[in-house]
Structure formats: structure tokens, C-alpha cells
Amino acid sequence: MASGILGQSNPSAGVDTLVYTVPADTVAYANLNIVNRGAATSTVRIALSANASPLVAEWVEYDAEIASKGVLERTGFALQAGKKVVVYSDTADVSVAVYGVEESTT
């Protein structure tokens, strides 16, 4: 099973972006880090979703502001097989990393 960086992305502005999907027969213990590389504040959203297009109830962070050169970090997610980490940003100036450990459930 994987450990370390599980997924990374530089999302396009204004688009829900799939960053990581937990493999079949696996549970993942994950953390998420979003860095704003830009000169202006970025507004971001994070969802733990069954699909690449999250339902309203699946957002765990919504329109959080990250200052220029700032970081948003969320830790301690336990994700079942098939769960997706989806991120949205209003700018293209953010980098996203999902890191942690995957464990087989079989």
C-alpha cells in the first residue's frame, strides 16, 4: 500500500478538481495541504465525496480564504474505498497535496 504523497494537483480556477481517490479494498488516513502561491487571496473548497462532483453535504471546507503565500492544512481524514478528495479554487495559484497512508481492508 502507498504511503507519503497520495495525490497532488494545481487546479484550474473555478473548477472542481479530483486530487485523490482511495483505491478499492483500501482505507486511507490522509492529510490535505493547500498553498496559495499567488499575490492575492485565494478562496478554496474541500470535499470528501463519493463522486467527482460533490453533493452539498460533502464539503468539509467551503470558501475558506488563504492569504497570499499562505497555507491551509486539514488533518486526520479516514477515508473508505472509493472516496474522493475534490478541491475547488477561485484562482489557478494554488497547489494541493494529499498525503498519508493507505491500508488494505482485505
Phi and psi restraints in degrees (value plus and minus 20) as a CYANA .aco file:
   2 ALA   PHI     -96.8   -56.8
   2 ALA   PSI     132.6   172.6
   3 SER   PHI    -168.6  -128.6
   3 SER   PSI     138.1   178.1
   4 GLY   PHI      76.7   116.7
   4 GLY   PSI    -156.4  -116.4
   5 ILE   PHI     -97.4   -57.4
   5 ILE   PSI     102.0   142.0
   6 LEU   PHI    -117.7   -77.7
   6 LEU   PSI     -44.8    -4.8
   7 GLY   PHI    -188.4  -148.4
   7 GLY   PSI     127.7   167.7
   8 GLN   PHI    -161.6  -121.6
   8 GLN   PSI     131.2   171.2
   9 SER   PHI    -177.9  -137.9
   9 SER   PSI     135.0   175.0
  10 ASN   PHI    -140.6  -100.6
  10 ASN   PSI      64.1   104.1
  11 PRO   PHI     -81.5   -41.5
  11 PRO   PSI     126.6   166.6
  12 SER   PHI     -92.2   -52.2
  12 SER   PSI     132.6   172.6
  13 ALA   PHI     -85.9   -45.9
  13 ALA   PSI     116.0   156.0
  14 GLY   PHI      55.1    95.1
  14 GLY   PSI      -1.5    38.5
  15 VAL   PHI    -150.0  -110.0
  15 VAL   PSI     113.8   153.8
  16 ASP   PHI     -86.2   -46.2
  16 ASP   PSI     106.7   146.7
  17 THR   PHI    -141.2  -101.2
  17 THR   PSI     103.5   143.5
  18 LEU   PHI     -95.5   -55.5
  18 LEU   PSI     101.0   141.0
  19 VAL   PHI    -122.9   -82.9
  19 VAL   PSI     -54.6   -14.6
  20 TYR   PHI    -177.4  -137.4
  20 TYR   PSI     122.1   162.1
  21 THR   PHI    -146.4  -106.4
  21 THR   PSI     110.3   150.3
  22 VAL   PHI     -90.0   -50.0
  22 VAL   PSI     107.0   147.0
  23 PRO   PHI     -83.3   -43.3
  23 PRO   PSI     141.3   181.3
  24 ALA   PHI     -78.0   -38.0
  24 ALA   PSI     130.3   170.3
  25 ASP   PHI      35.8    75.8
  25 ASP   PSI      16.0    56.0
  26 THR   PHI    -161.5  -121.5
  26 THR   PSI     127.8   167.8
  27 VAL   PHI    -137.5   -97.5
  27 VAL   PSI     122.6   162.6
  28 ALA   PHI    -140.9  -100.9
  28 ALA   PSI     118.8   158.8
  29 TYR   PHI    -129.8   -89.8
  29 TYR   PSI      91.5   131.5
  30 ALA   PHI    -153.0  -113.0
  30 ALA   PSI     136.7   176.7
  31 ASN   PHI    -144.9  -104.9
  31 ASN   PSI     137.3   177.3
  32 LEU   PHI    -152.2  -112.2
  32 LEU   PSI     116.3   156.3
  33 ASN   PHI    -150.6  -110.6
  33 ASN   PSI     108.5   148.5
  34 ILE   PHI    -143.4  -103.4
  34 ILE   PSI     104.8   144.8
  35 VAL   PHI    -131.5   -91.5
  35 VAL   PSI     111.9   151.9
  36 ASN   PHI    -113.3   -73.3
  36 ASN   PSI      89.9   129.9
  37 ARG   PHI    -106.3   -66.3
  37 ARG   PSI     -29.6    10.4
  38 GLY   PHI    -103.8   -63.8
  38 GLY   PSI     155.3   195.3
  39 ALA   PHI    -107.6   -67.6
  39 ALA   PSI     -32.5     7.5
  40 ALA   PHI    -137.8   -97.8
  40 ALA   PSI     143.5   183.5
  41 THR   PHI     -84.2   -44.2
  41 THR   PSI     119.2   159.2
  42 SER   PHI    -130.6   -90.6
  42 SER   PSI     126.2   166.2
  43 THR   PHI    -130.9   -90.9
  43 THR   PSI     107.4   147.4
  44 VAL   PHI    -148.9  -108.9
  44 VAL   PSI     140.7   180.7
  45 ARG   PHI    -154.7  -114.7
  45 ARG   PSI     128.9   168.9
  46 ILE   PHI    -151.3  -111.3
  46 ILE   PSI     110.9   150.9
  47 ALA   PHI    -147.1  -107.1
  47 ALA   PSI     125.7   165.7
  48 LEU   PHI    -131.1   -91.1
  48 LEU   PSI      83.6   123.6
  49 SER   PHI    -145.9  -105.9
  49 SER   PSI     136.4   176.4
  50 ALA   PHI    -102.3   -62.3
  50 ALA   PSI     -36.0     4.0
  51 ASN   PHI    -154.2  -114.2
  51 ASN   PSI     146.5   186.5
  52 ALA   PHI     -91.6   -51.6
  52 ALA   PSI     -36.5     3.5
  53 SER   PHI    -131.0   -91.0
  53 SER   PSI      78.8   118.8
  54 PRO   PHI     -85.3   -45.3
  54 PRO   PSI     127.5   167.5
  55 LEU   PHI     -99.6   -59.6
  55 LEU   PSI     142.6   182.6
  56 VAL   PHI     -75.0   -35.0
  56 VAL   PSI     -61.7   -21.7
  57 ALA   PHI     -92.5   -52.5
  57 ALA   PSI     -30.5     9.5
  58 GLU   PHI    -111.5   -71.5
  58 GLU   PSI     -26.6    13.4
  59 TRP   PHI     -96.1   -56.1
  59 TRP   PSI     108.4   148.4
  60 VAL   PHI    -125.9   -85.9
  60 VAL   PSI     -31.9     8.1
  61 GLU   PHI    -165.4  -125.4
  61 GLU   PSI     111.7   151.7
  62 TYR   PHI    -159.4  -119.4
  62 TYR   PSI      97.7   137.7
  63 ASP   PHI      36.5    76.5
  63 ASP   PSI      20.7    60.7
  64 ALA   PHI     -96.1   -56.1
  64 ALA   PSI     117.4   157.4
  65 GLU   PHI    -115.1   -75.1
  65 GLU   PSI     114.8   154.8
  66 ILE   PHI    -137.8   -97.8
  66 ILE   PSI      99.0   139.0
  67 ALA   PHI     -83.9   -43.9
  67 ALA   PSI     140.5   180.5
  68 SER   PHI     -70.9   -30.9
  68 SER   PSI     109.3   149.3
  69 LYS   PHI      46.1    86.1
  69 LYS   PSI      -5.9    34.1
  70 GLY   PHI    -111.2   -71.2
  70 GLY   PSI     154.6   194.6
  71 VAL   PHI    -153.8  -113.8
  71 VAL   PSI     120.4   160.4
  72 LEU   PHI    -137.9   -97.9
  72 LEU   PSI     105.8   145.8
  73 GLU   PHI    -148.7  -108.7
  73 GLU   PSI     113.8   153.8
  74 ARG   PHI    -146.5  -106.5
  74 ARG   PSI     115.0   155.0
  75 THR   PHI    -147.3  -107.3
  75 THR   PSI     144.0   184.0
  76 GLY   PHI      61.5   101.5
  76 GLY   PSI       5.4    45.4
  77 PHE   PHI     -98.5   -58.5
  77 PHE   PSI     109.6   149.6
  78 ALA   PHI    -129.1   -89.1
  78 ALA   PSI      95.1   135.1
  79 LEU   PHI    -140.0  -100.0
  79 LEU   PSI     109.6   149.6
  80 GLN   PHI    -101.9   -61.9
  80 GLN   PSI     147.9   187.9
  81 ALA   PHI     -72.1   -32.1
  81 ALA   PSI     114.7   154.7
  82 GLY   PHI      67.8   107.8
  82 GLY   PSI     -33.4     6.6
  83 LYS   PHI     -87.8   -47.8
  83 LYS   PSI     121.8   161.8
  84 LYS   PHI    -136.9   -96.9
  84 LYS   PSI     122.3   162.3
  85 VAL   PHI    -120.2   -80.2
  85 VAL   PSI      97.9   137.9
  86 VAL   PHI    -139.8   -99.8
  86 VAL   PSI     114.9   154.9
  87 VAL   PHI    -146.5  -106.5
  87 VAL   PSI     124.5   164.5
  88 TYR   PHI    -147.0  -107.0
  88 TYR   PSI     121.4   161.4
  89 SER   PHI    -159.2  -119.2
  89 SER   PSI     125.8   165.8
  90 ASP   PHI    -102.4   -62.4
  90 ASP   PSI     -25.5    14.5
  91 THR   PHI    -150.3  -110.3
  91 THR   PSI     145.3   185.3
  92 ALA   PHI    -115.1   -75.1
  92 ALA   PSI      -3.8    36.2
  93 ASP   PHI    -118.9   -78.9
  93 ASP   PSI       1.5    41.5
  94 VAL   PHI    -135.3   -95.3
  94 VAL   PSI     129.3   169.3
  95 SER   PHI    -137.2   -97.2
  95 SER   PSI     116.3   156.3
  96 VAL   PHI    -139.8   -99.8
  96 VAL   PSI     116.1   156.1
  97 ALA   PHI    -153.7  -113.7
  97 ALA   PSI     110.8   150.8
  98 VAL   PHI    -128.7   -88.7
  98 VAL   PSI     105.7   145.7
  99 TYR   PHI    -157.9  -117.9
  99 TYR   PSI     130.5   170.5
 100 GLY   PHI     142.4   182.4
 100 GLY   PSI    -166.4  -126.4
 101 VAL   PHI    -155.3  -115.3
 101 VAL   PSI     117.5   157.5
 102 GLU   PHI    -124.4   -84.4
 102 GLU   PSI     124.4   164.4
 103 GLU   PHI    -155.0  -115.0
 103 GLU   PSI     113.3   153.3
 104 SER   PHI     -88.3   -48.3
 104 SER   PSI     122.2   162.2
 105 THR   PHI    -123.8   -83.8
 105 THR   PSI     -14.6    25.4
